Amino acid sequence: MKKRHLISLIAVLACTNSAASFAQTIPAAQADNALLQAAQKRKDPLIKDLTTLVNIDSGTDDAKGLGQVEAVLAQRLKEVGASVEIVAAPPAAGKMVIGKLQGSGTRNIMLMIHFDTVFGIGEAAKRPFKIVGNKAYGPGVADAKGGALLIIYALDIARERGFKDYKTLTVLFNPDEEKSSLGSRDMITKLSADQDYVLVFEPPEADVVTVATNGIAYVHLDVKGRASHAGSAPEAGRNAAVELSNQIIQLKDLGSPAKGTTVNWTVIQAGDRVNIIPEKASATADMRMSDVAEIQRVQADADKIIQKKLIPETDVKVKVENRRPPFSKNAESDRLAATADSIYKELGKSITPVSMRYGTDAGFAYHPETGKPVVLDGMGIVGDRIHSSDEWADLDSIVPRLYLTVRMMEAMGKGK
Ligand SMILES: [Zn+2]
């Protein structure tokens, strides 16, 4: 819907050779024509790099592929003038690529995105990068290899424009976002604490930016009973599976519709032999929340509820594990989204702020206790159907998104 508008608008852009004639096409726009031209010039080289990166498998556990992508990203970062550090991220299979630029301004800005994908080895060979119309397909094309290249090419344009209005410009590429960033979360938290602004380049579905994402937790439920032969002495057993079933029914409403918290029991395990009363049973629930305090609330509620047992002499434990904190809705991110919208207006387009139900690394970058840095997600290449074999990236979004990123850096350098 909105996307159709985007496509037709940029089709005009693609058909014109100069930014000046583009400006004539949309007289209301106050576009920075030099920037627009610089972005247009980089569209084809970016697509070439995207082809290279998409054709390298880099699933979260694929050390070899991640290493190859890491090498390309590190090389490109050096080419745009950054000093580059490769940092191990145990237990992640891949390493982090951290680029740094020193400017002459006063604000610290970080641009970040992951370069792992959800796909296994052989996926890229099975369905290599391809273009159909204005869409590109292939594993990780939007999530998030397109976003990684937007960062690099935006830095290239910024350098060409002599942009130095920042104290430090930090780039973080991490290799494990698709598995909860277990190895990179501490680095994201640490680096972001020093920033004034953090932009995250996850793919937006249309002309939007993300101003809030849900946090993710797992709720682990464990029951210990007593094993016994189910045929000859069932009364001597304490059936952990039955108690687990009782507890799951009691714990089915841990979520809070008012707070947007969901808790859904998804994995259940008990017993492996038909003739044995199971000694152990366990279950795990997927929990999503927009308020981090919900973790304590769910833990406290669950602790109370599990006291009521069906099978005596069973031991029941529940533990909420925080996997990824939420990037909570806040006024500063809304304000930065409005800046993005005013920049897109220069192109005769608009940006809508959205809240997402999924979790991203924006949750680790956002520090609600200090309100710093200001975080905005969904800065990447427009795309959809992510994590599926139909994942696509909108090639027509490259030029406006490059334009947006450069102008955002310039605005953030001035504290806007
Ligand atoms: Zn992603």
Boltz pocket constraint, residues with backbone or C-beta under 6 A from the ligand:
constraints:
  - pocket:
      binder: B
      contacts: [[A, 114], [A, 143], [A, 144], [A, 177], [A, 202], [A, 203]]
      max_distance: 6.0
